[in-house]
Amino acid sequence: MMIFSNMSSRVSLGRVLLEHISRVSISENILELSNTAKITIPKAYAKLLGKSVLELFAVGDPVRIELGYDDRLKLEFSGYIREIESDAPVVVHCDDETYPLRRTNYVRSYRDASLRQILADIIPSDDMKIDCPDVHIGKYQIDNASAFAVLQDLMRNFGLYSRLQNGVLRVGLAYDFGERSATHKYEIGRNVKSVALKYKRKEDYKVRYRAICNHPNGKKTEVIVGNKERDASERTLNFAGNLSPDQLRERALAVMSKTTYDGYSGSISGFGEPRTHAGDALEISDSLQPERSGRYLIEKVDISYDPDAGFRRENTLSYKI
């Protein structure tokens, strides 16, 4: 359907408004805190208002990228300019709305904190809304670190995913993240551009989990579940709270049940619509193999807009929801 539609774009860089931009690429990933974008400015915009475009915007200026079809534009990215390549054509690198969080500095000490409490202390409420569960973190120390660095540490050490979109920072437990996600539908053979999927059975997965519980007193409990073969891949799960070894094992097994399944792994690409994003759910169906239909969390989305190559979204799957 989208093949017969006209691609449309509008990009604002500081006080400069550009339409019919040359190329845009956007990368979203719930395993990484910051989404990024790269904008290639056509040579036709070398001069605006009698000035070079490089004189009209600068690092730190706000950015908005709107893309769509037939002038029906939707906001795909908002953030700030991080770097400008001055060669021709001009290429602008951008970070999303987490950019200001990199320029903060905090010193905090918590004896028994929750995720919500820590985020409320480091995220300016006027600039960003927080959507998170009341996860127990326990003893936690912030020592001259930016809000961005704190968020990265929480994601890395407590098994959290994050997504920032439209001014809302959503942080949650990795394997509960897809339960409240918006769902989009791909039907293979209809609205799918390319497929790089592999269908696997539950017994095909050779994986084990090293589950670690970080207690409020600073001690740790550790259990291992899953495949015991030497060549099995090992993944680490971090949990907070006073979990007994049996409780920790139960949580690790619950995680493993979601990541070892009969279903697809890999990536699948669609057009500019439906507007899939990292953290959304993707329902995949195939009329030739209806038994393989399923709903998956999207871990990563690479959005590319190019008048020659088209408007596409490559979705990397995480796990079956």
KOLVEXKE-454064 format. One line per 8 residues: their letters; for each residue x, y, z of N, C-alpha, C, CB. Coordinates in steps of 0.2 Angstrom, whole numbers, plus 5000, padded with zeros to 4 digits. Each point is the difference from the previous one (the first is absolute). Last residue first. Glycine has a CB too. Layout:
BEGIN
a) X,Y,Z,X,Y,Z,X,Y,Z,X,Y,Z  ...
//
This chain:
BEGIN
ikysltne) 5029,4938,5119,4996,5002,5005,4994,4995,5001,5003,5013,4998  5023,4985,4992,4993,4999,4999,4996,5002,5006,5003,4990,4992  5021,5021,5002,4998,4994,5002,4992,4999,4999,5009,5000,5009  5007,5016,4979,5003,4998,5006,4998,4993,5002,5001,5013,5003  5002,5000,4971,4995,4997,5006,5004,4998,5006,4993,4996,4991  5010,5024,4989,5003,4994,5003,4996,4997,5005,5012,5005,4997  4983,5011,4980,4998,4998,5007,5004,4994,5002,4989,5005,4999  5011,5016,4982,5003,4993,5001,4999,4999,5008,5008,5001,4990
rrfgadpd) 4981,5016,4991,5001,4999,5007,5002,4993,5000,4992,5009,5004  5006,5012,4975,4999,4993,5003,5002,5000,5007,5002,4995,4989  4995,5019,4986,4999,5002,5007,4999,4993,5004,4995,5012,4997  5019,4994,4979,4994,4999,5003,5000,5001,5007,4997,4992,4992  5021,5010,4990,4999,4993,5003,4993,4999,5003,5012,4999,5002  4994,5022,4988,5002,4995,4995,4998,4993,5003,5009,5007,4996  4988,5013,5017,4996,5000,4994,5001,4995,4995,4999,5012,5002  5004,4985,5025,5004,5002,4994,4996,5000,4994,5010,4994,5005
ysidvkei) 4990,5000,5023,4996,5004,4995,5005,5002,4995,4991,5004,5009  5007,4977,5013,5004,5003,4995,4995,5004,4995,5010,4991,5001  4993,4996,5025,4995,5004,4996,5005,5003,4994,4990,5002,5009  5011,4977,5010,5004,5005,4996,4996,5003,4995,5010,4993,5002  4986,4994,5023,4997,5002,4994,5005,5005,4997,4988,4999,5004  5010,4981,5017,5004,5005,4997,4996,5002,4993,5011,4996,5005  4980,4988,5011,5006,5003,5004,5003,5006,4997,5002,4988,5004  4972,5000,4996,5005,5003,4996,5006,5003,5004,4991,5003,4991
lyrgsrep) 4991,4976,5015,5002,5007,5002,5006,5002,4995,4997,4998,5012  4982,4985,4981,5007,5001,5002,5001,5007,5003,5004,4991,4992  4977,4989,4999,5000,5007,5002,5007,5000,5004,4987,5002,5001  5002,4980,4979,5002,5001,5007,5001,5008,5001,5005,4989,5001  4990,4988,4980,4998,5006,5002,5002,5002,5007,4991,5000,4992  5011,4979,4995,5006,5004,5002,4998,5007,5002,5007,4993,4993  4977,4991,4997,5002,4997,5007,5006,5004,5003,4996,4989,4996  4996,5015,4981,4996,5004,5006,5002,4997,5007,4990,5002,4992
qlsdsiel) 5020,4998,4983,5002,4997,5006,4996,5003,5006,5011,4997,4995  4985,5011,4984,5002,4994,4997,5002,4995,5006,5004,5006,4990  4989,5017,5013,4994,4996,4998,5002,4993,4998,4995,5011,4997  5016,5005,5022,5002,4998,4993,4994,4995,4998,5013,5001,5002  4995,5020,5018,4995,4994,4998,5003,4999,4992,4990,5003,5008  5017,5012,5017,5002,4997,4993,4995,4994,4998,5012,5004,5002  4990,5019,5016,4996,4994,4999,5002,4997,4992,4991,5003,5009  5022,5014,5011,4998,4998,4993,4997,4994,4999,5010,5007,4996
adgahtrp) 4995,5014,5024,4999,4993,4998,4998,4999,4993,4996,4998,5012  5020,5022,5001,4993,4998,4998,5000,4992,4999,4998,5012,4994  5022,4999,5011,4996,5000,5006,4993,4998,4998,5007,5008,5006  5007,5004,4976,5003,4996,5005,4996,5000,5006,5011,5002,4995  4976,5004,4983,5005,5003,5004,5003,4994,5005,4995,5012,4999  4988,4992,4977,5002,4996,5005,5006,5004,5004,4997,4989,4994  4983,5017,4989,5005,5003,5003,5003,4996,5006,4995,5011,4996  4993,4979,4980,4998,5003,5007,5007,5003,5003,4990,4992,5001
egfgsisg) 5014,5015,4980,4994,4998,5004,4999,4993,5000,4995,5011,4998  5024,4996,4991,4999,5006,5005,4994,4999,5004,5006,5007,4992  5002,4970,4998,5000,5007,4997,5000,5005,5006,4995,4996,4989  5015,4980,5016,4994,5002,4997,5001,5007,4997,4993,4993,5008  5022,4983,5002,5000,5007,4998,4993,5002,4996,5012,5000,4999  5001,4982,5020,4995,5000,4995,4999,5008,4998,4994,4989,5004  5024,4992,5011,4997,5006,4998,4995,5000,4994,5011,5005,5005  4998,4977,5016,5003,5003,4994,4996,5007,4999,5003,4989,4995
sygdyttk) 4987,4987,5015,5005,5005,5003,5003,5003,4993,5003,4993,5011  4972,4992,4996,5005,5003,4996,5006,5004,5004,4991,5001,4992  4995,4977,5018,4998,5006,4996,5006,5003,4997,4992,5002,5008  5002,4981,5013,4999,4999,4993,4998,5006,4997,4997,4988,5002  5019,5013,5020,4993,4999,4998,5000,4998,4992,4996,5009,5008  5019,5002,5014,5001,4994,4996,4993,4998,4998,5010,4997,5007  4992,5023,5005,5005,5000,4995,5002,4994,4997,5004,5009,5007  4979,4993,5011,4998,5005,4995,5006,5001,4994,4994,5006,5009
smvalare) 5009,4979,5010,4994,4998,4996,4998,5005,4995,4996,4994,5010  5021,5011,5005,5002,4996,4995,4995,4997,4996,5009,4997,5007  4987,5017,5011,5003,5004,4995,5002,4995,4994,5004,5009,5008  4987,4982,5011,4995,5003,4997,5003,5004,4994,4993,5001,5011  5022,4988,5003,4996,4995,4996,4994,5004,4996,5004,4991,5008  5008,5021,5008,5005,4999,4994,4996,4995,4995,5010,5002,5008  4979,5003,5013,5000,5006,4995,5005,4999,4994,4998,5007,5010  5002,4976,5007,4993,5001,4997,5000,5005,4995,4995,4995,5010
rlqdpsln) 5024,5003,5003,5000,4995,4995,4993,5000,4996,5008,4993,5007  4995,5021,5012,5004,5002,4994,5000,4995,4994,5008,5006,5008  4981,4988,5012,4997,5006,4997,5004,5002,4994,4994,5004,5011  5016,4980,5002,4994,4997,4997,4996,5005,4996,5000,4991,5009  5019,5016,5005,5002,4997,4994,4994,4997,4996,5011,4997,5006  4983,5024,5008,5003,4994,5001,5002,4996,4994,4993,4999,5011  5004,5028,4992,4997,4994,4997,5004,4994,5003,4996,5007,4990  5001,5020,5014,5002,4994,5004,4997,4994,4998,5001,5008,5010
gafnltre) 5005,5014,4974,4996,4998,5005,5003,4994,5004,4990,5004,4993  5013,5002,4980,5001,5004,5006,4996,4997,5005,5004,5011,4994  5008,4979,4982,4994,5002,5004,5002,5003,5006,4994,4990,4995  5017,5002,4979,5001,5004,5007,4993,5001,5003,5011,5005,4996  5001,4978,4984,4994,5003,5002,5002,5003,5007,4992,4992,4993  5022,4998,4984,5000,5001,5007,4994,5004,5001,5012,5001,5001  4997,4979,4981,4997,5007,5001,5000,5001,5007,4994,5000,4989  5018,4982,4993,4998,5001,5007,4998,5008,5000,5008,4991,5004
sadrekng) 4994,4987,4977,5001,5007,5001,4998,5001,5007,4999,5003,4988  5011,4973,5005,4993,5004,5000,5002,5007,5002,4994,4990,5004  5022,4991,4994,4999,5005,4994,4994,5004,5000,5006,4992,4993  4999,4991,5024,5005,5004,5000,5000,5006,4994,5007,4991,5005  4971,4996,5007,5006,4998,4995,5005,5006,5000,4992,4993,4994  4987,5006,5019,5006,5000,5003,5006,4998,4996,4993,4996,5010  4981,5017,4989,5004,4995,4997,5007,5000,5003,4994,5002,4989  4988,5009,5027,5000,4999,4992,5005,4995,4998,4997,5011,4999
vivetkkg) 5004,5005,5024,4995,4996,4997,5001,4999,4992,4992,5004,5010  5021,5005,5015,5000,4999,4993,4995,4995,4998,5013,5003,5000  4992,5017,5022,4998,4993,4998,5001,5000,4992,4992,4998,5010  5015,5018,5013,5001,4999,4993,4997,4993,4999,5010,5007,4999  4991,5016,5019,4999,4993,5000,5000,4998,4992,4993,5000,5011  5018,5021,5006,4997,4998,4994,4999,4992,5001,5006,5009,4993  4998,5016,5022,5002,4993,4999,4996,4998,4994,5002,4998,5012  4995,5024,4998,5006,4999,4996,5002,4993,4998,5003,5011,5005
nphnciar) 4977,4997,5008,5006,5001,5004,5006,4999,4996,4994,4996,5009  4984,5002,4981,5001,5007,5002,5006,5001,5004,4988,5001,5000  5012,4980,4981,4997,5001,5006,5001,5007,5003,5001,4988,5003  4999,4999,4973,5004,5005,5003,4996,5002,5006,5005,5004,4990  4996,4973,4993,4996,5004,5005,5004,5005,5003,4992,4991,5001  5010,4994,4976,5004,5003,5005,4995,5004,5004,5011,5000,4994  4991,4979,4986,4996,5005,5003,5003,5002,5007,4990,4995,4995  5016,4993,4980,5003,5001,5007,4996,5006,5003,5012,4996,4996
yrvkydek) 4981,4986,4983,5000,5006,5003,5004,5000,5007,4989,5003,4994  5011,4983,4980,4999,5000,5007,5000,5007,5003,5006,4988,5001  4991,4998,4974,5001,5006,5004,4999,4998,5007,4996,5007,4990  5000,4984,4985,5005,4997,5004,5002,5006,5004,5004,4991,4992  4974,5001,4992,5003,5006,5003,5005,4996,5005,4991,5008,4999  4993,4980,4988,5006,5002,4996,5005,5005,5004,4993,4998,4989  4985,4993,5018,5005,4996,5001,5007,5002,4997,4992,4991,5002  4987,5020,4994,5002,5001,5007,5007,4996,5001,4988,5003,5004
rkyklavs) 5008,5004,4971,4996,4996,5005,5003,5001,5007,4997,4991,4991  5004,5026,4986,5003,4995,5005,4995,4997,5004,5011,5007,5000  4992,5009,4976,4996,4997,5005,5003,4994,5004,4991,5003,4992  5018,5021,4995,5001,4993,5001,4995,4997,5005,5012,5001,4997  4991,5022,4985,4998,4997,5006,5002,4993,5000,4990,5008,5001  5010,5014,4985,5006,4996,5002,4999,4997,5007,5008,5008,4994  4978,5006,4984,5000,4995,5006,5007,4997,5001,4987,4998,4998  4999,5025,4989,5005,4995,5000,5000,4996,5006,5007,5006,4992
kvnrgiey) 4976,5010,5002,5004,5001,4995,5006,4995,4999,4998,5012,5002  4975,4988,5007,5006,4999,5002,5005,5001,4994,4996,4992,5009  4979,5008,4993,5003,5006,5001,5007,4999,5003,4989,5005,5002  5001,4976,4987,4995,5006,4999,5003,5006,5001,4991,4993,5003  5020,4985,5000,4997,5000,4993,4995,5006,4999,5001,4988,5000  5002,5006,5025,5005,4998,4995,4997,4999,4993,5007,4995,5009  4985,5021,5011,4997,4994,4996,5005,4998,4995,4988,5002,5003  5011,5014,5021,5004,4998,4994,4997,4994,4997,5010,5006,5004
khtasreg) 4983,5013,5016,4999,4994,4996,5003,5000,4994,4989,4999,5005  5012,5013,5022,4999,5001,4993,5000,4994,4996,5006,5011,5001  4990,5000,5026,5001,4994,4995,4999,5002,4993,4997,4992,5009  5011,5019,5017,4996,5001,4994,5001,4994,4995,4999,5013,5002  5007,4983,5024,5002,5004,4994,4995,5000,4995,5011,4996,5002  4991,4994,5021,4996,5006,4999,5002,5004,4994,4999,5001,5012  5012,4979,4994,4993,4998,5002,4996,5006,4999,5004,4992,5008  5021,5006,4989,4995,4999,4994,4993,5000,5002,5009,4995,4994
fdyalgvr) 5009,5005,5022,5000,5007,4997,4995,4999,4994,5012,5002,5003  4996,4982,5014,4993,5002,5001,4999,5006,4995,5000,4996,5012  5022,4994,4990,4995,4995,4998,4993,5001,5002,5009,4992,5000  5009,5024,5006,5001,4998,4993,4995,4995,4998,5012,5002,5001  4983,5017,5017,5003,4993,5000,5000,4997,4993,4997,4999,5012  5002,5028,4988,4996,4994,5003,5004,4994,5000,4990,5005,4997  5006,5023,4996,5005,4996,5002,4997,4994,5004,5008,5009,5001  4987,5014,4982,4997,4994,5003,5006,4995,5002,4989,5002,4993
lvgnqlrs) 5006,5026,5002,5005,4995,5001,4997,4994,5003,5009,5009,5001  4981,5012,4983,4999,4995,5006,5006,4995,5000,4987,5002,4998  5010,5016,4985,5001,5003,5007,4999,4995,5006,4997,5011,4994  5002,4982,4982,4995,5006,5001,5000,5002,5007,4993,4995,4992  5021,4984,5008,4996,5003,4994,4995,5005,5002,5001,4989,4995  5019,4992,5014,4998,5007,5000,4997,5002,4994,5010,5002,5008  4997,4974,5007,4998,5003,4994,4998,5007,5001,4996,4989,4996  5017,4988,5016,4998,5006,5000,4997,5002,4993,5008,5003,5009
ylgfnrml) 4999,4975,5009,4999,5002,4993,4998,5008,5001,4998,4988,4995  5015,4994,5024,4995,5005,4998,5000,5001,4992,5000,5005,5012  5014,4982,5006,4995,4996,4995,4995,5005,4998,5003,4989,5005  5015,5016,5010,4994,4998,5003,4995,4998,4995,5002,5008,5009  5021,5001,4987,5000,4996,5006,4994,4997,5003,5010,5007,5002  4992,5007,4978,5005,4995,4999,5000,4995,5006,5007,5009,4994  4979,5011,5006,4998,4995,4994,5005,4994,5000,4995,5009,4993  5009,5009,5022,4994,4996,5002,4998,4995,4995,4996,5010,5006
dqlvafas) 5022,5004,4989,5002,4996,5005,4994,4995,5002,5009,5008,5004  4987,5010,4981,5004,4994,4997,5002,4995,5005,5004,5008,4991  4986,5012,5017,4995,4996,4996,5003,4994,4997,4993,5010,4998  5021,5005,5012,4996,4997,5005,4995,4995,4997,5002,5010,5008  5010,5005,4978,5005,4995,5003,4996,4995,5005,5010,5007,4998  4979,5013,4994,5001,4995,4994,5004,4994,5003,4999,5009,4991  4999,5009,5023,4993,4996,5000,5001,4995,4994,4993,5010,5004  5030,4997,5006,4995,5004,4997,4993,4995,5000,5008,5006,4992
andiqykg) 5012,4995,5027,4998,4997,4994,4995,5003,4997,5003,4989,5004  5010,5011,5018,5002,5005,4995,4998,4997,4993,5009,5005,5007  4985,4979,5009,5006,5004,5002,5002,5004,4994,5004,4991,5008  4975,4993,5004,5002,5004,4994,5005,5004,5002,4988,5000,4995  5001,4976,5015,5004,5006,5001,5001,5003,4993,5006,4994,5009  4977,4987,5006,5003,5002,4993,5003,5007,5002,4991,4994,4994  4994,4983,5017,5006,5005,5001,5003,5002,4993,5002,4994,5011  4974,4997,4985,5004,4999,5006,5006,5005,5001,4997,4988,4999
ihvdpcdi) 4984,5007,4984,5007,5000,4998,5004,4998,5007,4998,5009,4991  4975,4987,4999,5004,5001,5006,5008,5000,4998,4991,4995,5008  4986,5013,4977,5005,4994,5001,5005,5002,5006,4999,4997,4988  4978,5011,5001,5003,5002,5007,5005,4994,5002,4990,5007,5004  5003,5001,4970,4998,4997,5005,5003,5001,5007,4997,4991,4992  5001,5027,4987,5004,4994,5002,4996,4997,5006,5011,5006,4997  4990,5017,4986,4995,4994,5001,5005,4994,5002,4992,5005,4991  5010,5024,5008,5003,4994,5001,4994,4995,5001,5010,5005,5006
kmddspii) 4995,5020,4981,4996,4996,5004,5003,4993,5001,4990,5007,4996  5022,5018,4998,4999,4993,4998,4995,4997,5005,5012,5000,4995  4995,5024,5006,5002,4998,4994,4998,4993,4997,5010,5008,5002  4985,5002,5020,4997,5004,4995,5002,4998,4993,5001,5009,5009  5008,4980,5011,4993,4998,4998,4997,5005,4995,4999,4996,5012  5027,4995,4991,4996,5006,5001,4992,4999,4998,5011,5007,4998  5006,4974,5012,4997,5002,4993,4996,5006,5002,5000,4988,4996  5012,5001,5021,5005,5002,4995,4997,5002,4994,5007,4992,5005
daliqrls) 4981,5000,5015,5005,5005,5002,5005,5002,4995,4999,4994,5011  4983,4990,4985,4997,5007,5002,5005,5005,5002,4990,4994,5003  5017,4983,4992,4998,5004,4994,4997,5007,5002,4998,4989,4994  5007,4996,5024,5006,5003,4997,4998,5004,4993,5006,4989,5005  4976,5001,5007,5003,5005,5004,5006,5003,4996,4996,4994,5011  4993,4987,4979,4996,5006,5000,5003,5006,5004,4990,4993,4998  5019,4985,5004,5002,5003,4993,4996,5007,4999,5002,4989,4996  5004,5004,5029,4996,4997,4995,5002,5004,4993,4990,4997,5008
adrysrvy) 5025,4999,5017,4996,5004,4995,4996,4996,4995,5009,5008,5001  5006,4993,5022,4995,4995,4998,4996,5004,4995,5000,4993,5011  5019,5017,4997,5001,4994,5004,4995,4995,4998,5003,5007,5010  5009,5014,4977,4994,4997,5002,5001,4994,5004,4994,5005,4990  5018,5019,4999,5002,4994,5004,4993,4998,5002,5012,5003,5003  5000,5016,4978,4994,4997,5004,5002,4994,5004,4992,5005,4992  5016,5016,4990,5003,4996,5005,4994,4998,5005,5011,5006,4999  4992,5004,4973,4996,4999,5006,5005,4996,5005,4989,5000,4994
ntrrlpyt) 5008,5015,4981,5005,4997,5005,4996,4999,5006,5011,5005,4994  4985,5001,4977,4998,5000,5007,5005,4997,5005,4988,5001,4997  5010,4999,4978,5003,5006,5002,4998,5002,5008,5001,5004,4988  4990,4978,4998,5008,4998,5000,5003,5006,5003,4999,4993,4990  4978,5008,5006,5002,4996,5006,5007,4998,5000,4989,4995,5000  5001,5017,4982,5001,5004,5005,5002,4996,5007,4992,5008,4995  5003,4980,4984,5006,5004,5000,5001,5004,5006,4998,5000,4987  4983,4985,5007,5005,4998,5006,5006,5005,5000,4996,4988,5000
eddchvvv) 4987,5011,4983,4998,5005,5005,5004,4998,5006,4989,5002,4996  5022,4989,4982,4993,5002,5001,4999,5004,5006,4997,4989,4995  5024,5012,4987,4998,4996,5006,4993,5002,5002,5011,4999,5004  5004,5004,4971,4996,5002,5006,4999,4995,5005,4994,5007,4992  5021,5002,4984,4999,4995,5005,4996,5002,5006,5011,4994,4996  4993,5014,4977,4999,5002,5007,4999,4994,5004,4995,5012,4996  5017,4996,4979,4997,4995,5004,4999,5002,5007,5005,4991,4992  4999,5020,4981,5001,5001,5008,4996,4994,5003,5001,5013,4999
padseier) 5011,4984,4976,4994,5003,5004,5001,5000,5007,4993,4997,4991  5025,5009,5004,4994,5000,4996,4999,4993,4998,5002,5012,4996  5010,4997,5028,5001,4998,4993,4994,5001,4996,5009,4992,5003  4993,5011,5021,5000,5006,4996,5001,4998,4992,5004,5007,5010  4985,4981,5013,5005,4999,4995,5000,5005,4995,5000,4987,5002  4991,5012,5024,4998,5002,4993,5006,4999,4996,4992,5008,5004  4996,4983,5021,5006,5001,4996,4998,5002,4993,5006,4992,5007  4977,5006,5011,5006,4998,5004,5007,5002,4996,4993,4991,5005
iygsfelk) 4979,5018,4997,5006,4999,4996,5006,4998,5004,4996,5008,4991  4979,4986,5017,5004,5006,4999,5006,4998,4996,4997,5004,5011  4976,4987,4991,5006,5000,5004,5004,5006,4999,5000,4988,5000  4978,4995,4990,5002,5007,5003,5006,4999,5004,4987,5004,5000  4998,4981,4980,5006,5001,5004,5000,5007,5003,5006,4991,4994  4976,5000,4992,5004,4994,5001,5006,5001,5005,4997,4997,4989  4977,5014,5004,5006,5001,5003,5004,4994,5001,4995,5010,5006  4988,4994,4973,5000,4998,5007,5007,5001,5003,4991,4991,4998
lrddygle) 4992,5017,4979,5007,4999,5003,4999,4998,5008,5005,5009,4992  4984,4992,4982,4997,4998,5007,5006,4999,5004,4989,4995,4996  5013,5010,4981,4999,5006,5004,4997,4998,5007,5000,5008,4990  5005,4975,4994,4995,5005,4997,4998,5005,5005,4995,4991,4994  5019,4992,5019,4998,4999,4993,4994,5005,4998,5003,4988,5000  5019,5012,5019,4993,4998,4999,4999,4999,4992,4996,5005,5011  5020,5007,5012,5000,4996,4994,4993,4997,4999,5012,4997,5001  5004,5022,5015,4993,4997,4998,5001,4997,4994,4994,5009,5006
irvpdgva) 5023,5001,5014,5000,4996,4994,4992,4997,4999,5013,4997,5001  5003,5023,5015,4993,4996,4999,5000,4997,4993,4994,5008,5008  5024,5005,5012,4999,4997,4993,4993,4996,5000,5013,4999,4999  5004,5022,5015,4995,4995,5000,4998,4997,4993,4995,5006,5010  5030,5004,4999,4993,5002,4997,4995,4995,5000,5006,5009,4993  5018,4988,5013,4995,5001,5005,4994,5003,4998,5010,5002,5007  5010,5001,4977,4999,4995,5004,4996,5002,5006,5012,4995,4997  4982,5019,4982,5007,4998,5004,4998,4994,5004,5004,5012,5000
flelvskg) 4986,5005,4977,4999,4996,5006,5007,4997,5003,4989,4996,4995  5010,5020,4987,4993,5001,5003,4998,4995,5005,4997,5004,4989  5024,4998,4997,4999,5006,5004,4994,5001,5004,5008,5005,4992  4997,4977,4993,5004,4999,5006,5000,5006,5004,5007,4992,4994  4982,5008,4985,4996,4996,5005,5004,4999,5006,4994,4994,4991  5012,5027,4993,5001,4993,5000,4996,4997,5006,5012,5001,4995  4979,5021,4994,5005,4998,5004,5001,4992,4999,4998,5009,5009  4985,5006,4981,5006,5003,4998,5006,4997,5004,4994,5010,4996
llkayakp) 4984,4981,5006,5000,5007,5002,5007,5004,4999,4991,4997,5009  5013,4979,4988,4994,5002,5002,5000,5007,5002,4997,4988,5003  5019,4992,4983,4999,5007,5002,4993,5001,5002,5009,5004,4993  4997,4974,5002,5007,5003,5002,4999,5007,5002,5006,4992,4992  4977,4991,5000,5000,5004,5006,5006,5003,5002,4991,4993,5004  5008,4992,4978,4995,5006,4998,4999,5005,5006,4994,4992,4992  5018,4987,5009,5004,5006,4998,4996,5006,4999,5009,4992,4995  4982,4989,5023,5002,5001,4992,5004,5006,4999,4989,4994,4997
itikatns) 5011,4992,5026,4997,5006,4997,5002,5001,4993,5000,5006,5011  4997,4974,5009,5005,5002,4994,4996,5006,4997,5005,4988,4999  4994,4999,5027,4997,5004,4994,5005,5002,4995,4991,5004,5008  5005,4978,5014,5005,5003,4996,4996,5003,4994,5009,4992,5004  4986,4999,5024,4998,5001,4993,5006,5003,4996,4988,5002,5004  5005,4983,5021,5004,5004,4996,4997,5001,4993,5010,4997,5007  4984,4995,5021,4998,4999,4993,5005,5005,4996,4988,4996,5002  5016,4994,5023,4999,5005,4996,4999,4998,4993,5008,5007,5007
lelinesi) 4996,4978,5011,4996,5005,5003,4998,5005,4995,5005,4998,5011  4998,4975,4985,5004,5006,5001,4996,5006,5002,5008,4996,4991  4983,4983,5005,5005,4998,5004,5005,5006,5000,4999,4988,4996  4982,5013,4991,4998,5000,5007,5005,4998,5005,4988,4998,4996  5013,5015,4979,5001,4994,5003,4999,5000,5008,5009,4998,4991  4991,5016,4982,4997,4999,5007,5001,4994,5003,4991,5008,4997  5017,5010,4982,5001,4994,5003,4997,5000,5007,5011,4998,4993  4988,5015,4981,4999,5000,5007,5001,4994,5003,4992,5009,4998
svrsihel) 5013,5007,4978,5000,4993,5003,5000,5001,5008,5007,4995,4991  4990,5019,4983,4999,5000,5007,5001,4993,5003,4993,5010,5000  5011,5008,4976,5000,4993,5003,4999,5001,5008,5007,4995,4990  4988,5024,4994,5003,4994,4996,5000,4993,5003,5008,5009,4996  4973,5011,5008,5007,4999,5002,5002,4994,4996,4998,5004,5011  4981,5011,4988,5003,4996,4995,5007,4998,5002,4992,5005,4991  5002,5015,5022,4995,4996,4997,5003,4996,4995,4990,5007,5003  5018,5009,5020,5001,4997,4993,4995,4995,4998,5012,5002,5003
lvrglsvr) 4994,5020,5015,4995,4995,4998,5002,4998,4993,4991,5005,5008  5022,5008,5014,5000,4998,4993,4995,4995,4999,5012,5003,4999  4995,5006,5022,4995,5005,4997,5000,4998,4993,5002,5009,5008  5007,4972,5006,5000,5007,5003,4995,5004,4997,5012,4999,5001  4987,4982,4986,5006,5000,5004,5001,5007,5002,5005,4991,4993  4974,4992,4996,5002,5007,5003,5007,4999,5004,4988,5004,5000  4997,4982,4979,5005,5000,5005,5002,5007,5002,5005,4990,4995  4977,4993,4990,5001,5007,5002,5005,5000,5006,4988,5004,4996
ssmnsfim) 5000,4980,4982,5004,5001,5005,5000,5007,5002,5007,4990,4997  4981,4988,4987,5000,5007,5002,5005,5001,5006,4988,5002,4995  5004,4980,4982,5004,5001,5007,5000,5007,5001,5007,4990,4998  4974,4997,4987,5006,5005,5000,5003,5001,5007,4995,5005,4989  4991,4972,5001,4999,5007,5003,5007,5004,5000,4992,4994,5008  5004,4983,4984,4997,5005,4995,4998,5006,5004,4995,4991,4994  5015,4990,5017,5004,5001,4994,4997,5006,4996,5003,4988,5000  4987,5003,5020,5004,5006,5001,5004,5001,4993,5000,4999,5013
m) 4986,4982,4989,4996,5006,5000,5004,5006,5000,4991,4994,5006
//
